[in-house]
Amino acid sequence: MAIRWNGRMFRVKVRRVSHDRVKECFDVIGNNKTIMIESNRPILALKKLDNWHPTYKIISGKFNSPGFDKSLVDALHEGILNYEKANKRS
């Protein structure tokens, strides 16, 4: 996945490490860091709240640059939606 921030592109790998009815967790793996992000997407889907934007929370790891977390979460959300849309067609 690519993240555009501050005029630069960063490539990271994303892996869903756990999920249940209420939440799911992703590992975002960069060059020298791993960050874990938790989302409430499953509970929103269960309650059929498709118009609600899920909440993403960083539960492990930290950033040295302010503002990068917002770019990361936005790219993660967009990547998940694109992945689900591509797999829905198959």
C-alpha positions as protocol buffer text, in pm:
chain_id: "A"
residue {
  index: 1
  type: MET
  ca { x: 0 y: 0 z: 0 }
}
residue {
  index: 2
  type: ALA
  ca { x: 123 y: 350 z: -76 }
}
residue {
  index: 3
  type: ILE
  ca { x: 77 y: 650 z: 151 }
}
residue {
  index: 4
  type: ARG
  ca { x: 119 y: 1003 z: 21 }
}
residue {
  index: 5
  type: TRP
  ca { x: 231 y: 1244 z: 291 }
}
residue {
  index: 6
  type: ASN
  ca { x: 404 y: 1579 z: 275 }
}
residue {
  index: 7
  type: GLY
  ca { x: 475 y: 1540 z: -97 }
}
residue {
  index: 8
  type: ARG
  ca { x: 641 y: 1199 z: -55 }
}
residue {
  index: 9
  type: MET
  ca { x: 527 y: 843 z: -113 }
}
residue {
  index: 10
  type: PHE
  ca { x: 577 y: 573 z: 150 }
}
residue {
  index: 11
  type: ARG
  ca { x: 522 y: 204 z: 83 }
}
residue {
  index: 12
  type: VAL
  ca { x: 403 y: -21 z: 365 }
}
residue {
  index: 13
  type: LYS
  ca { x: 268 y: -372 z: 398 }
}
residue {
  index: 14
  type: VAL
  ca { x: -66 y: -420 z: 572 }
}
residue {
  index: 15
  type: ARG
  ca { x: -177 y: -743 z: 734 }
}
residue {
  index: 16
  type: ARG
  ca { x: -501 y: -810 z: 922 }
}
residue {
  index: 17
  type: VAL
  ca { x: -391 y: -993 z: 1233 }
}
residue {
  index: 18
  type: SER
  ca { x: -722 y: -1041 z: 1413 }
}
residue {
  index: 19
  type: HIS
  ca { x: -1091 y: -977 z: 1379 }
}
residue {
  index: 20
  type: ASP
  ca { x: -1412 y: -1059 z: 1558 }
}
residue {
  index: 21
  type: ARG
  ca { x: -1769 y: -925 z: 1562 }
}
residue {
  index: 22
  type: VAL
  ca { x: -1671 y: -595 z: 1721 }
}
residue {
  index: 23
  type: LYS
  ca { x: -1323 y: -498 z: 1600 }
}
residue {
  index: 24
  type: GLU
  ca { x: -1034 y: -587 z: 1373 }
}
residue {
  index: 25
  type: CYS
  ca { x: -661 y: -521 z: 1405 }
}
residue {
  index: 26
  type: PHE
  ca { x: -409 y: -447 z: 1132 }
}
residue {
  index: 27
  type: ASP
  ca { x: -30 y: -451 z: 1138 }
}
residue {
  index: 28
  type: VAL
  ca { x: 119 y: -178 z: 920 }
}
residue {
  index: 29
  type: ILE
  ca { x: 478 y: -271 z: 847 }
}
residue {
  index: 30
  type: GLY
  ca { x: 722 y: -12 z: 716 }
}
residue {
  index: 31
  type: ASN
  ca { x: 1097 y: -14 z: 663 }
}
residue {
  index: 32
  type: ASN
  ca { x: 1189 y: -17 z: 1030 }
}
residue {
  index: 33
  type: LYS
  ca { x: 858 y: 8 z: 1219 }
}
residue {
  index: 34
  type: THR
  ca { x: 544 y: -189 z: 1286 }
}
residue {
  index: 35
  type: ILE
  ca { x: 229 y: -14 z: 1397 }
}
residue {
  index: 36
  type: MET
  ca { x: -90 y: -185 z: 1508 }
}
residue {
  index: 37
  type: ILE
  ca { x: -421 y: -17 z: 1425 }
}
residue {
  index: 38
  type: GLU
  ca { x: -761 y: -119 z: 1558 }
}
residue {
  index: 39
  type: SER
  ca { x: -1089 y: -54 z: 1377 }
}
residue {
  index: 40
  type: ASN
  ca { x: -1457 y: -86 z: 1464 }
}
residue {
  index: 41
  type: ARG
  ca { x: -1558 y: -170 z: 1105 }
}
residue {
  index: 42
  type: PRO
  ca { x: -1705 y: -515 z: 1187 }
}
residue {
  index: 43
  type: ILE
  ca { x: -1959 y: -381 z: 1438 }
}
residue {
  index: 44
  type: LEU
  ca { x: -2065 y: -109 z: 1194 }
}
residue {
  index: 45
  type: ALA
  ca { x: -2117 y: -370 z: 922 }
}
residue {
  index: 46
  type: LEU
  ca { x: -2306 y: -595 z: 1165 }
}
residue {
  index: 47
  type: LYS
  ca { x: -2542 y: -311 z: 1253 }
}
residue {
  index: 48
  type: LYS
  ca { x: -2566 y: -215 z: 882 }
}
residue {
  index: 49
  type: LEU
  ca { x: -2433 y: 136 z: 946 }
}
residue {
  index: 50
  type: ASP
  ca { x: -2275 y: 164 z: 601 }
}
residue {
  index: 51
  type: ASN
  ca { x: -2281 y: 545 z: 598 }
}
residue {
  index: 52
  type: TRP
  ca { x: -2077 y: 573 z: 918 }
}
residue {
  index: 53
  type: HIS
  ca { x: -1701 y: 618 z: 893 }
}
residue {
  index: 54
  type: PRO
  ca { x: -1519 y: 360 z: 1106 }
}
residue {
  index: 55
  type: THR
  ca { x: -1294 y: 467 z: 1390 }
}
residue {
  index: 56
  type: TYR
  ca { x: -927 y: 375 z: 1364 }
}
residue {
  index: 57
  type: LYS
  ca { x: -708 y: 380 z: 1673 }
}
residue {
  index: 58
  type: ILE
  ca { x: -334 y: 326 z: 1695 }
}
residue {
  index: 59
  type: ILE
  ca { x: -283 y: 74 z: 1974 }
}
residue {
  index: 60
  type: SER
  ca { x: 88 y: 3 z: 1932 }
}
residue {
  index: 61
  type: GLY
  ca { x: 373 y: 204 z: 1787 }
}
residue {
  index: 62
  type: LYS
  ca { x: 420 y: 577 z: 1743 }
}
residue {
  index: 63
  type: PHE
  ca { x: 512 y: 838 z: 1485 }
}
residue {
  index: 64
  type: ASN
  ca { x: 786 y: 1096 z: 1490 }
}
residue {
  index: 65
  type: SER
  ca { x: 608 y: 1318 z: 1238 }
}
residue {
  index: 66
  type: PRO
  ca { x: 280 y: 1488 z: 1331 }
}
residue {
  index: 67
  type: GLY
  ca { x: 6 y: 1440 z: 1074 }
}
residue {
  index: 68
  type: PHE
  ca { x: 140 y: 1114 z: 932 }
}
residue {
  index: 69
  type: ASP
  ca { x: -109 y: 910 z: 1136 }
}
residue {
  index: 70
  type: LYS
  ca { x: -405 y: 1078 z: 961 }
}
residue {
  index: 71
  type: SER
  ca { x: -254 y: 1004 z: 618 }
}
residue {
  index: 72
  type: LEU
  ca { x: -190 y: 644 z: 722 }
}
residue {
  index: 73
  type: VAL
  ca { x: -545 y: 589 z: 848 }
}
residue {
  index: 74
  type: ASP
  ca { x: -697 y: 750 z: 537 }
}
residue {
  index: 75
  type: ALA
  ca { x: -484 y: 532 z: 308 }
}
residue {
  index: 76
  type: LEU
  ca { x: -567 y: 221 z: 513 }
}
residue {
  index: 77
  type: HIS
  ca { x: -940 y: 290 z: 495 }
}
residue {
  index: 78
  type: GLU
  ca { x: -926 y: 356 z: 120 }
}
residue {
  index: 79
  type: GLY
  ca { x: -717 y: 42 z: 66 }
}
residue {
  index: 80
  type: ILE
  ca { x: -964 y: -173 z: 260 }
}
residue {
  index: 81
  type: LEU
  ca { x: -1258 y: -36 z: 59 }
}
residue {
  index: 82
  type: ASN
  ca { x: -1075 y: -98 z: -271 }
}
residue {
  index: 83
  type: TYR
  ca { x: -983 y: -451 z: -165 }
}
residue {
  index: 84
  type: GLU
  ca { x: -1341 y: -533 z: -65 }
}
residue {
  index: 85
  type: LYS
  ca { x: -1478 y: -385 z: -387 }
}
residue {
  index: 86
  type: ALA
  ca { x: -1233 y: -588 z: -599 }
}
residue {
  index: 87
  type: ASN
  ca { x: -1314 y: -909 z: -415 }
}
residue {
  index: 88
  type: LYS
  ca { x: -1688 y: -851 z: -437 }
}
residue {
  index: 89
  type: ARG
  ca { x: -1671 y: -867 z: -817 }
}
residue {
  index: 90
  type: SER
  ca { x: -1487 y: -1201 z: -816 }
}
